[in-house]
Amino acid sequence: MTLTRREAVRRLAAASAGFALGDAIIRGQSREITVAGKRVEIVVSSISDATVRITALPVDAALIEADESLVAAAAGKSSARRASATSQSLRAGRLSIRITSTPPTIHIDTAAGKPVQRLTLDHTAPDISFLLGKGPLLGLGEGGAQFDRKGSLDGGRNGQGGYRLRTHGGRVPIQWLVGTDGWGMYIHQPLGAFDLTGTAGRLTPSNDAPLDVFICASSDPKVIVAEYARITGRAELPARWTFGYMQSHRTLAGVDEVTWVARTFREKPRPFDALIYLGTEFTPSGWNTRNGEFTWKKENFPNPQVMIDDLHAQHFRVVLHVVIEGRRMSGTVHDACTPEKSVPSGRTADDKWPDDRAVPCYWPYHKPVYDLGIDGWWPDQGDGLDERSRLARIRMYWEGPQLWRPNERPFALHRNGAPGMQRYGAFLWSGDVYSTWETLKTHVPVAINTGLSGIPFWGTDIGGFVPTPEYTGELHVRWFQFGAFCPLFRAHGRTWHLRLPWGWNTGEVGPSETRGYTGGAGEPAASELHNAAVEPIVKQYLELRYRMLPYVYSIARECCETGLPMIRALWLHHPDDPQASARADQYLWGRDVLVSPVVEKGATSRRLYLPRGQWFDFWTEEHVGGGREIDRPVDLATMPLHVRAGAVLPFGPVRQYADEVIDQPLSVIVYPGADGTFTLYEDDGKSFNYRRGEWLGIDMRWRDAERRLTLRLAPGSRMLPPLQRPIDVRLAGEKTLRRVVFTGRTLTVTL
């Protein structure tokens, strides 16, 4: 419960010149707190045992109103105000808070007195200083200087103009900093620019909002990321097909090209789930008539309903690109659209984009297209929208489709983001990057920091958006391998025929579309366009992704339950290993698979670090000891993958689309050498019925000393058809299979 100022004063008097927060009391001499020339009160709220919320408000001001970036739990259970500084401390969960003067400083320590944070305010300026910690400093959203944020300046600018677009991608500023020595800090307000170049960090506000900050501390990194989810919300589970492969198109050469791509995928065959069509204007010929419009371009889609029905019959999903520009977007799809809020879907009659859009007026423009059966949206642009507007747009593409298909999980792929976007099942891609080796190398740490910033469903334009002479079959393969271990698995870019799995052996690139780009842009060499080595390797990784969908979908569900991202910094599971915590060029895919992308041209070996413990080479299933660097030989077909000892990995058969029903058993490989667990998650892959208990969880527990694998039904779940599940189980490094049949009853198999 939030205390009023009057109640805080009453408690202060009752406590003999002290005040209480829960069971804690502050006593002692005090001084007024002045920040930027104004008297302020410090409001302290206990959010959980690990997290405290601290707000600096002008004296007698109301508490900060909640905005869409926060969930209700962020308000905390109780609150107290302090208008003067004191050396005495109060308790909030397991944290101790003390306020001192000259300059005003808020000390946050553990119960044992270990410093967690120091927020130093300025008597004359609105700037805020804070501790940077001893280890790497991570988080802070998508893009920007990588990997450790220490030593960098970040202006907090959103969009593709934020920081080195060509190599680092678009910038989504999330003011959530993660200290690998055991703390996290989310500065909800004010927004501003970060200076992380000194011994202390500094935020210079870009608006006059009062300080509102959440600080958490734990020796367990999983608790820290869970606390951010507690504050801004847990992710919603996307549909299963969204974790399959997606193929984007650019300039279309007519109906025949649309059908050619779809037909070729099925004839070869190649696993594949979604066709994505760009709008007209960014290209001469797309799905619609012009950016911002919802009318079909007849040259490419003469009968949209027939074409969509035909693509659905081939088990493809159809996703459409849509653009808006402007500065503000407000409201929700559940609000009323009033005449004064109504504006065109695109430009006005004088060819300008309206600055303001009301969600309830804009969303209905989608309905005629949506009614034809399309499966998702690709909301592009929007760099100029402020943070609240970006979140309003993201929310619209989650809640809007549910007005018309209430029991279907929507899909939307965004270029911009904001804190809290995970609550709306949002996917994010890194923007219009260039096809260079440096870009691929940089995107590995970008992926890690984006995941740590509460944006779990992320990916890139496989191959890079803007082609350069560096774009070769080799670079495409290495990028594709990386993309197969990203949540969003999607190829897109100019010279778009090269993004097709068979594109590097056709002798042509498709429309070049490189005009207007400078600084290294250009088409690949003609000698690269008959590279027969590319397609078989791309096929291999396509099929591996689909074989691993049981694992991928299960870690997506785990993300939604715990806040743990799918792409994980090594620190999350190895906080006691300093070398692992500092590693920027590798990541964990879920808990158990270590991914080491190859990002050097002509590489024949990949130096990588294996965290402490025992590991297995995924490809050879050979045992490898950890706690050291190794040099793993690689050819073009090999991206090093290692599996943790104790891992229990589920694999499915190769499917041509994610929801294909195949009468083949699940395969489970146990990697011995340690105890381990894994929970396999299944549901219907598309509806919200899992919220009503219609899901299957199989808890798999390996006891290494006994060589026993136990399968049992996860609490809260139930068997789904088929009610008898054949499962082939084997140990890594061995060929012998043991067939078991799971019916919901606990069973044990000895290997």
N, C-alpha and C positions, 0 to 999 in steps of 0.2 A: 504494500500500500504506500502511495506517495504522500508524504507529510505536507501539510500547508505550512506556510511560514509561521502562522500563529501557533500551530501545534508544536513546531520545532522550538519556538521560544518557550512554550509552556514546559516542555521536557527539559530544556536547558535550565530553567529556574528550579524545577523539581530535583535536578541532579546536582544542586549546589554549584552553580556556574559551570556545569558541563553539559554534554548532550549525548544521547545514546543512539546507536545503530545496532539493532538486534540486542546483543548482550554486552556491547562495548560502550565505554564512556570516555569522553575526552575532558580533561581538566587542565587548568593552568593559565598562565598569563597569555594574553592574546593581542594581536595587532590587526588593524583593518587590512583587507586585501585589495590592492589597487592594480588593475591590469589595463594597459593602454589608456591611462588617465581616468579610468572609471572604477568606482567601488563595485566589487563583485562578491557574490556568494558562491561557495563551492558546494555542489550537491553530489553526494556519494550514494550510489545505489548498488546493492548486492544482486548480481544477476545469477550467480551460481557459486559453488565452492571455489571455482577456479577463476571467475571473471567478476570484475568490478566496473561500474560505469561512473565516470566522473564528468561533471558538467560545471562550467564556470558561467554564471548568469549575472547580469546586472542586478544589484540589490532590489528586492521587491518584484522582480520580473517573474512572469509565469514560467512553469517548466516547459521545456522544448516539446513542441507538438511532434508526434510521430509522423514520419513520412514513409513512402512505399519501400524504401530500402531496408527498413527494420520490420521485424515481426513483433507480435505482442509480448513475447517473452523478454524482449530487449528492455522493457520498462523496469524490470527488476521487481523484487518482492517488497522492499522497503527502502526508504530514502530519508536522508537528513541533510539540512543545510548548515553551512558554516560561513559566517560573514567576517571572521577574523582568523588569523593564523595562530598556531600553537605548536609546541613541541610534543604534545601528547598525541597518541595514536588511537585509532579505532579499528575494529575488525570488520571485514566484509568477506564472508566465506573463509577461505584459508589465507586471505591476504590482509596485510596491515597497511593502513593509510595514515599519513601524517602530513600536515600542512605547515610550512614555515614561510617566513617573510624575507625580504631583502636579498634577492628578488623572490617574489612569490613562487614557491616550489611545492609541488605535490609529490610526496615520496610514497611509492608503492613497493612494499617488501613482502617476502614470504613470512609465514608465522614464525619462522626461525630467524628472521632478520636479514635474509639475503636480499639484496636489491633486485627488483624486477624492472622498475622504470622510475625515472625522475622527469616529471613534466615541469619545466622551468618557464614561467610566464614573464612578460616584460612589463615594467611599470608604465612605460611610455609608448610601446608599440604592440601590435597584436600578435607578434611572432611567438612561436612555441618551440622550445628546445626539448630534446629527449635523448635518452641513452641509445646507442647503436648496438650495444652488446659485444661479446667477444667473438662469436662465430660469424659465419656468413649471414647476411641480411637478405631475406627473400620476400616473395610476394609482390605487392604493389601493382598487380594487374598484368594485362597483356602488353608486350612490347617494352620499349625503353632499353636502357643499357643493361647488359646481361653479364654474369649470372648473379653474382653477389652485388646487391644494390649499393653497397658502400663505395664511396669515391665518385658517385654520380650526382648530377643535377637533373631534376625532373620538374618540368614546368606544369605538370598536371593537365596538359592539353590533350583533349580527346581527338581520335580520328587518325586519318592517314597522314596528316601533317604534323603528327606529334613527335616522331623521332625516327629518322633514318628508315623511311618506308621500304626502300628497295631491299634491305637486308633484314631489318628487324620487324617489319610489318606494321600494321595499324596499332594505335595506342588505345587501350581501354584502362584509364586510371582507376584503380581500386585502392583506397587509402587504408589498406590492411598490410601491415608489416609483420614479418615472421622472423623472430630471432632464433637461430638454431641452438642457442644455449638455453632455450626453454621458456619463451614468452611470445605473445602476439599482441598487436595493438591495432585497433580499428578506429581511425579518426573519422567519425561520422560527420562532424562539422568542426571547423570550417573547411571548405575545399581550398586548395592552394598549391604552392610550389614547394618541392622538397630540395633541401641542400644536404646531401649526405657525404660531403667531401671532408668534413672535419672530424674531430674527436667526438663530437655530439651531432645529432641530427637537428635540422631546423625546418619548420614549416612556416612559410610566409603566406598568410591567407589572401585569397583572391576575392573574398566576400566578407561581410561584417557579421557573419553568424557566430554565435557564442561557441566556445569550446565544448565539444561533446565527444568523449573518447571512451572506448572500451579497452580494458587491459586484462589479459589472462596470463596465467603462469602454470606450467606443469612440466615435470620431467619427461612426460610421455607426449611426443608430438601428436599422436592421434587425438589426445584430449584437446590440444590447441586448435586443430582444424575443426574439431567437433564444436568448439565454442564459437567459432566464426559462423558455423551453420546455425547455432542456437540464436545468434544475434540477427542474422540476415535471412535465415530460412534454409531448409533442406531442399535439395534438388528434386524435381519431379522426374519420374521414370519415363523416358521416351519409348516409342514403339520399337519392337525388335528390328524391323526392317531398316530403321535409321542407322543401325550399326553395320549394315551391309555396304557394298560398294555403290557409289553414286557417280554418274557420268554427266558432266556439264557440256553444254553446246554453246557456241557463240554464233557467228553469222551462218544462217541457214540458207541452203541453196534450193529450198523448195520441199515439197511433200516427200519426194523420193529419198532425200537425205535423212529425214526424220525416220522413215521406215527402214532405211538401210542400216542405220546404227542399231536399232532395236533387233532387227532380224539377224544381223551378224553375231550379236552377243549370244543369241539362242542357238544359232546354227553351229558355232565353233565347237562346243559351247564354252561360255565364260560366266562364272558367277557374277550376279549383278542384280541390283534392286531398284535403282531410281534414275530416271531421266530428268535432267534439269535444263530448262530452256531460258536463255537470256532474253530480256526485252529489246525491242527495237529502239534505236537511237544511240545507245552505246555501241550497237552494231547496225549496219544498214538493214538487216533482216532478222528479226527475232520472232517471238510468239505473239507480240501485241503490236499496235500501231505506233505507239510512242510511249516514252517513259511517263509513268503516272497514269496511263490510260488502261482500261480493262476490256478493250475491244480487240478481238483476234485479228492477226494479219492473215488475210485469206490466201495469200500466195503460199503460205506454209501450212496453214490449218484451215482448209476450205470448209470442212465440216468438223468442228472441234469435238462434238459429242461422239461421232463415229470413230475418230482417231483415238480419243481417250479410251473409249470402250475397247478398241482393238489392242491398245497397249496394256490395258488391264487384263485382257484375255491372255496375254503373254506373260503375265505376272510382273509387270513393271509398275512402279509408282511414278506419278507425274508431279513435278515441282516447278513452279513458275516464279520467275524473277519479277520484283516490283520495286519501284523507286519513289521516294518522296524527298523533298528538300524543305527546309524551313528552320525555325528557331525554337518553336514551342509546340508541344502536343500534350493534351490534358484530357482527363476524364477516363471512363471505362466503357466497355461495350454495353454495360448494364444501365448506363445513364440515358437520359432523353436527349435527342438531337433537336435543338431549337433552331428556327430559321436564321437567327443572327449568327449562329456558329457554323452554318453550312458554307463550304467552299468547294470548288471543283476537286476531283481526285488528283488532277495534275496541275497544269498551269492555268492561270486566269486568262481572260480574253486578251490582255495586253502582254501575254507571254512571260508572266512572272509566277514564281512559286509563292503561295501564301505563307506568311510568317507563322501564323497560328492555325493549328488544326485541332478540332475536337474529335476524340476517338469515336464517340457514338454517331457522329456524322460521316466520318471517313470509312469506318468498317463496312457499312452496307454496300459500298461500291464493289466489294469482293464477292458478294453473294451470287450474281449471275454466273461468274466463272466457277465459283466453288460448287454451285449446283450441278455443274457438268461432271463432277467427280474427281477434281484434282486432289492431290494427297498432301500438298504442303506448299510453303511459300519461302522465297528467298528475298527478304527485305534488305535491299542495298541502300547505300548512301546514309544520310542522316548524321553526318559528322558534326553539323552545326547545331544539332539539338542539345539542350542542356541535360544534365544528369537525370532529372526527374522526367523529362520528356522522353529520353531514351528508354527508361524503364516503362513508361506508359505505353510506348510502341511495342516493346517486347511482350508486355502483359496482354496487349490487344491480340497478338498472334497466338496466344495460348487460350485465352478465354473466348475470343471471337468464334473460332471454329466450333467450339463446344455449344454455342447457341443453336447450331444446326445439326451437329453430330455429337450429342452429349456424351456418348459412351465410346468415343474414339480419341486416342491420344494424338494431339496435333504435332506437326513438325514445322519448324521455322529455322532458317539459317541466317544469322545476323552478322553484320560487319561492325556494329557498335554494341557496347554493353554498359552495364552499370551494376553497382552492388545490389544483390537480391535477384538478379536475372535468373539464377538457377531455379528459383521457385516456379518458373514458367517454362521449364523444360527446354530452355533456349540453347541452341548450338551457335558457336562463334567460329568464324574463320579469320585468318590473319591479314587479309586484304591483298592489295595489288603488288605483291612482291616481285622481284626480278629473278630470272632463272640463272642463278650463280651458285657456285660451291659455297661461298661465304654465307649466302642466304640459308642454304640447307643447314650448315653448321650452326648458325645462330639460332635457328628455330628449335633446336633441341632444348637449350635452356629456356627459350620463350615458352615452350610447352610446359616445362616444369613450373615456372613461376605463374603461368596462367592457371594451372590446376591448383596450386597452393592459394590462389586468390579467389577461390570459390566459384570458378568457371570450369566445370568438369568436362563439358561436351565441346571439344575444341579440335580444330584441324587446320590444314593449309590447302592452298591450291597445289596439288601434286604436280611437280614440274616447274612451279613458279608461274605467275600470271604473265609477266612481260618477258618474252623470249630474248635471249642474247646469244652471241656466238659460243658462249660456254655451254649452252643447252645442247647436250648430246644424249645419245642413248644411254651412256653410262650414268650421267647425272639423273636422267629420268628413272632408271632402275633404282638407284640409291634413294631417291626421294620417294619412290613407290614403296620400297621396303619400310621406310620410316612411316609413311602414311598407313600401312597395314597395321601398325601398332599405335595409331591415334584413334580417339573416339569417332571423329569424323573422317571417313575414308572416301575421299572425293578428288577427282582429277578435273582441272579447269585451267584455262589460259588461252591467250592468243596463239595463233597457229594451232587451233584446237584439235585438228586431226592427229597431231602427235600425242595428244593426251589419251587417245583411244588405245586399248591394250595391244592392238595390232598396228598402231600408227607408225612405228619406226621402220617398217619394211614395205612401205607402199610407194616410196619415191616422191611423195608430195606432202605438204604441210597443211593444206587447207588454206582458207583466206589468211593472209599474213597479218594484217591489222597492226602493223608496227609503226605506221605513220604517226608522227607527233611525239614519239618517245625518243629521248636522247640519253646520253650517258651510258652507253654500252648496249642499248637495245639493238636487236637485229636478229635475222633468221639464222637457224643452225646451218652449218655447212652442208652442201648437197651430198657430200660423201657419206654423211651420217644417215641418210634417208633410206638406206638398204641394209639396215643392221638387223640381221636375222636372230641375233642373240637375245634381243630384248623381250620379245613376246613370250617365249617359254618361261623366262624368269618371272615376268609379270603374272603369268598364269599360275606359277607355283605359289606366289604370295597371295593372289586372289583366293586360291583354294585353301591355303593355310588359314587365312582370315575366317573363311566360312567354316572350316573344321573347328576353329577355336571359338565359334560363336557361343557355345554353352558357357565357356569361361568368361568371354567378353560381356555377355548379358548378365551373368552373375555378379561381376565386379561393378557393373552399372547399377544394379540393385543395391549392392553394398554401399556404393557412393551415396545413394539416396537415403539410406538408413543411418549412415555414420558421418557423412561429410567428407570422407576420404575420397580424393580424386581418383580417376582411373589411371592417369599418368602421375606417378608419384616420385617425388624427390627421394633419393636413397636415404636421406635423413629421417624420413617418416618411419622407417623400420630399422634404422641403424644409427640412432642418436648417440651411441657410445663409441662410434667409429668416426673420428674426425676426418679421415680421408674420404669416407663415404659421404659425409655431410657436405664436403666441399666439391663434390664431383658434379660438374655441369654438363658433361657430354654423354651421360647415361641416365636411365631412369628405370623405375620398376613399373611394369604393366600389371596393375593389381599388386598383390603382395609378393607373388612367387616367381614372376618372370622378369629377368633382368635384360633390358634392351640396350644394345650398344650400336647405334646407327653408324654406318660408314660414311664419313663426310669429307674424305680426302680423295681427290682425283688420282686414279691409277693405283689405289691402295692394294697391296698384296698382303698386308698384315694390319691388324687393329689392336693397338694397345688399349687395354681396358682394366678397370679395377673391379675385383671381386670382393665384396664386403666380407667381414669376418664370418666364419662358418663354412659349411660345406655346400658345394654347388655341382650341378651337372651341365655339361655342354648339351644344349637342346638337340643339335643336329646329330652328334655322335653318341650321345648318352654316356659319355665317359665322365667319371668322377673327377672333380677339380677342387683343390683346397682353396679357401678364400683368405682374406686379410692381406692381399697382395695384388700387384699389377701383373698381368700376363700379356703376352703378345699372341693373339689368335690369328693364324693364317686365314686369309679370305680370298675367294675368287669373286667374280661379279655376282654370282648367284647367292653369296653368303653374307648375311648380316648376322653378327654374333648374337646369340640368344643363350642365356643360362637360366637354369631352374634351381630354385632353392631346395636343398635336402629337406625332406619332410613334406614337400608339396604333393598335393593330390590334384592332378589336372584332368578335367573332363574334355573330351573331344567328340565331335559329332561327325557324321559322314559329310562328304563334299556335297553341298546343295547348290542349285543354280539360283536360288533366291532364299532369303532368310526364313520364310515361312513354309518352304516346301516340305511336304510330308514324305519321308523316306523310311521304308521298313527295314532299317538296319539298326543294330544295337549302338548304344552309347559306348564309347571307349574311355577307360580311366587308366592313367599311368601314375603309379606311385614312385616317387623319387626317394629311395631309402637314405638312412644316415641320420635321421632325426625324427622326432614325433611331429605330426602336423594335422591340420584340419582344413576342410573346405566345405562350403555350403553351395550346392548346385541349386540355382533358382530357375523355375519355369513358370510361365503363365500363358495366356492365349496370345501374348505378344502385341496386342493392339487396343484392348479395351481397358476400362478402369475396374473391371470385375475383381482384380486382385485386391482392391481395397476392401472387398467384402469376403475375403478369405479364399478366393478361388485362385490359389497358387500352390505350387509344389516346391518344397524345399527338401533336399536330401543332404543331411549332415553326414559328411564323410570324415572319419577319424582314424588316423594311422598311428599305431603303437609300434615303434621301430624294434624295440627289444623283443617283442612277441611276434613280430612280422604279421600283425593282424590289422586288417582294414574293416572297420565297422560302419555300416550304413544304417541310418535311422531317419524317420520322418521328422522334419524340423518342426518345432513347436509353432502352432498357429496355422500350419499348412495342411493340405490334404492331397490324396492321390488324384491326379487328373488322367484322363484317357491318354494312352492305354494303361489299364490298371495293372498290367504286368510289364515290367520294364527289364528287358534283358540288358545286361551290362558286361562288357568284356574288360577284365582287369589284368594288368600285368605290372611287373617291376621294371623300372628303367634299366636298360642294359641287358634285359632278358627277353626272350621271344615267346616264352610260354604264356598262353592266355588262360584265364580262369573265367568261365561264364557263370554269372549269378543272375538271378531274377528277383528284382525288388518289387514287392507288392504293398509296401507301406509298413510291413513288419520289420523290426530290427533284425539284421543278419550280419554275420561276420565271416570273412574269408581270410584264410591263412595263405600267405604267398612265400 
